[in-house]
Amino acid sequence: MALQRQQFDAALQELRKALIDMGEKVETAILNSVIALRDNDLKMAEDVIANDKAVNEAEEKIIEMGTNLIALQQPVAKDLRRVLVAFRMATDLERMADLAVDIAKVVRRINGEPLMKPLVDIPRMTEIVQTMTNDCLRAYTEENVDLAYRMAKMDDDVDHLNSQILRELMGLMADNPKTINQAMLLCFVSRHLERMADHATNIGESVVYLVMGKRPDLNQ
């Protein structure tokens, strides 16, 4: 029994490491997509799009590792929740990476056209989303419920910035119809970042489920 437990713990540690590695790839994709937008760097945007394959492969690896753990070790109770939560986290991280790709595709569509205004709030949103991504992974590896609950406050901050950006862009479009196309693209970018924060909040909820055995709504 002791040997079986050691084997399970070692396999679970490998699963945690795979999640952290995937999370780092996602953080890089988020940051680089917004840098590409800020700097009108089409090459960096294309790299973000191309590197999404590695994130998809990381998700597949985590699912395979977790499936093998369930099949071979037959975990129950909290041990089973650790594996199930890893599946959920991998799905949320993969969707965050997809949203980073969507931002990179906005850079494609802008296609070197000068930005209508310097980016201020979008980089601020990005910093919060990156912090959320890092913290939700820490919350999982440390099984830290307090850190998981912080997701709700940061999600509120992102929602506030998103609303602020949309109001500003709508005003600019009303004042100058020539800005409509690019302004709409920047609205999409803000919305993509807001959705990333939602996925990070989902991970926080999954961590609470892992530790407490119930899945709360952190936004209540």
N, C-alpha and C positions, 0 to 999 in steps of 0.2 A: 504493500500500500504506500509506504514512504517513497519507494522508487517511482511509482506511478505519479505521485504528487510532484516529485521533482521534475519528471518529464513534462507534466502539464505546465508547471510554472516556467520551465525553460521555453516551451513552445509559446506560452502566453507572452513572455518577454520578447520573443521574436516578433510576435504579432504587434505588440506595442511599438517596437522599433520600426516596423514597416509602416505603421500609421504616422509616426513622426516624420519618416522620410517622405511619405506622400504629402504630409502637411507642409513640409519645407518646399516641396516642388510647387504646391499651390500658392504659398506666400510669394514665392519668386514670380510666378505667373501674374499674380495680382499687381505686384509692384511694377514689373516690367511693362505690363499693358498700359498702365497710367503714365509711366515715364515716356513710353513710345508716343502716347497721345500728347503729353506736354511738349515734347521735343519734336513732334512731327517726324518721328523716326520709323519709317516704314520697315526697315530691316529688322529692328527690334520687335515690331509688331508681328512680322512674319515668323520670327523665332518663337514667339509666344504661341502662335497657332501650331507650328510644327512640333513644339515640345509637349503639346497636349496629349500626344500619343503615350508619352512616358507616364503621365498621370493616369490615363486609362489602364495601362498595364499594371500600375501600382494598385489600383482598385481591384483588378482581377486577381492579383497575387494575394491580397488581403482576404478576399472571398475564398480563395482556394485554401489558404492557411486555416481560416476559421472553420471551413467545412471539414477539413481533415481533423481538426481538434475535436469537433463534435462527434465525428464518426469513430475516431480511435479512443478518445478519452471519455466520451459520454458525460460531459459535465452537467451538473444540476445547480439549481438555485443561483447564487451570485456568480459562480464560475461560468454558468451558461449565459448569464446576463453580460458578463465581460465580453464574450464572443459575439453575442447578438448586437451589442452596442458598437463593437468594432465594425460590423457590417453597415450599420446605420451611418456611422461617422464617415466611412469610406464613400458612401453614396453622396452625403452632403458635401464632402471635400471635392468629389468629382464634379458636382454641379457648380461649385464655386469656380473651379478651373474652367468649366465651359463658359461661365460668365466673363472670366478674364479674356477668353478667346473672343467673345462677342465685343469686348472693348477694343481688342486688337483689330477686329474687322471694321470698327468705326474709323480707326486710323487709315485703313485701306480706303474707305469711302471718302474721307477728307482729302486724301491723296495729295498731300503737300500744300494744300491751301492754308494760308496763315490763319491762326486761331482768331476768332472774333474778339477775344479778351484773354488776358492771362488767367491761367487756372489757379484758383485759390482754395475754394471749398472742396473741389473734387480730390485734390491731394490730401486734404484734412480727413475726408471720408476714408480715403485709402489707408491712412495711418491707423485709424480706429479699426477698420476691418482687419488689417494685418495683426493688430494687437489681439483682437477677438480670436483670430485663427490660432495664434500662438497660445493664448490663454485656454482655449477650449481643449487643445491637445494636452496641455499641462494638467488641466482639470481631470482629464481621463487617466493619464498615467499616474497622477497622485491621488486619484479618487477624491478630489477636493470639491465638495459641494459649494462652499462659499465662493470659490473662483467661478464655478459654473453659474451661480446666480448673478455674478457681475455682468454676464452677457446681456441681461435685460436692460441695464442702465446704458451700456455702450450701444445697444441696438436703438434705444431712444435717441441717443446723440446722433446716430447715423440718420434716423428718420427725420430729425429736425433739420439737419444739413440738406437732406434730399429735398424737403419742402422749400427750404430757403433757395436752393439752386433753381428749382422749377419756377418759383415766383420771379426770380431775377431774369431767367431766360425768357419767360413769357413776356415780361416787360420789354426786354430788348427786341423780341420779335414784333411786338406791337409798335414800337418806335421806328423800327427799320425792317420792313418786310424782306429785304435782301439777306437778312441774317437767318431766315426761317430754316433753311436746310441744315446749316451747321448747328443752329441752336437745338433743333430737334435731335440731332445726333448726340449732342452733349446731354440732353435730357435722358436719352437711352443709357448713356454711360452712368449717370447718377442713379438711375433705376437699377442698373446691373449691380452697382456697389451696394445699394440698399438690399437687394435680394441676397447678396453674399452675407451680409450681416444677419439676415433671417436664417440662413443655413448654419452660421456659427451659433446662433441662439438655439437652433434645433439640437446641435451637438451638446450644448449646455444642458438642455432638457434630458438628453440621453444619459448624460453623466449622473444627473439626479436620479434617474430611473435605475441606473446601475447600482448606486449606493443605497438608495432608499427603497427600491423595489416598486416605485410608482413614478409615473411620468407627469410632471406638473406642467403648467403653462407659465413660463417665466415672465411673460408679458402681462399677466394679470396683476 
